[in-house]
Amino acid sequence: MKVLKAMLVFFTALAVAATALLLFCQAKNAPHYIRIYGGEDQN
């Protein structure tokens, strides 16, 4: 039972770390602005 609890803690921490890493990389590579409306003066 101790082994199962240790594995649960380990894999939960691993999943949290992987999610945080993916979100950080995605936020770093994302554009810094989103053009919602381009008026007539823009190409």
C-alpha positions as CSV (number, residue, x, y, z in Angstrom):
1,M,0.0,0.0,0.0
2,K,2.9,2.3,0.7
3,V,4.3,1.7,-2.7
4,L,1.0,2.6,-4.4
5,K,0.7,5.8,-2.4
6,A,4.3,6.7,-3.3
7,M,3.6,6.0,-7.0
8,L,0.4,8.1,-6.8
9,V,2.3,11.0,-5.3
10,F,5.2,10.6,-7.8
11,F,3.0,10.5,-10.9
12,T,0.8,13.3,-9.7
13,A,3.8,15.5,-9.2
14,L,5.1,14.5,-12.6
15,A,1.8,15.4,-14.2
16,V,1.7,18.8,-12.5
17,A,5.3,19.5,-13.5
18,A,4.7,18.5,-17.1
19,T,1.5,20.6,-17.3
20,A,3.3,23.6,-15.9
21,L,6.2,23.2,-18.3
22,L,3.8,22.9,-21.3
23,L,1.9,26.0,-20.2
24,F,5.1,28.0,-19.7
25,C,6.4,27.0,-23.1
26,Q,3.1,27.8,-24.8
27,A,2.9,31.2,-23.1
28,K,6.5,32.0,-24.1
29,N,5.9,31.1,-27.8
30,A,2.5,32.8,-28.0
31,P,2.1,36.1,-29.8
32,H,2.1,39.1,-27.5
33,Y,-0.9,40.7,-29.0
34,I,-4.0,39.6,-31.0
35,R,-5.2,41.9,-33.7
36,I,-9.0,41.8,-33.3
37,Y,-9.9,44.5,-35.8
38,G,-7.7,46.0,-38.5
39,G,-9.1,49.2,-39.8
40,E,-8.9,50.4,-43.4
41,D,-5.6,52.1,-42.9
42,Q,-3.8,48.8,-42.3
43,N,-2.8,46.4,-45.0
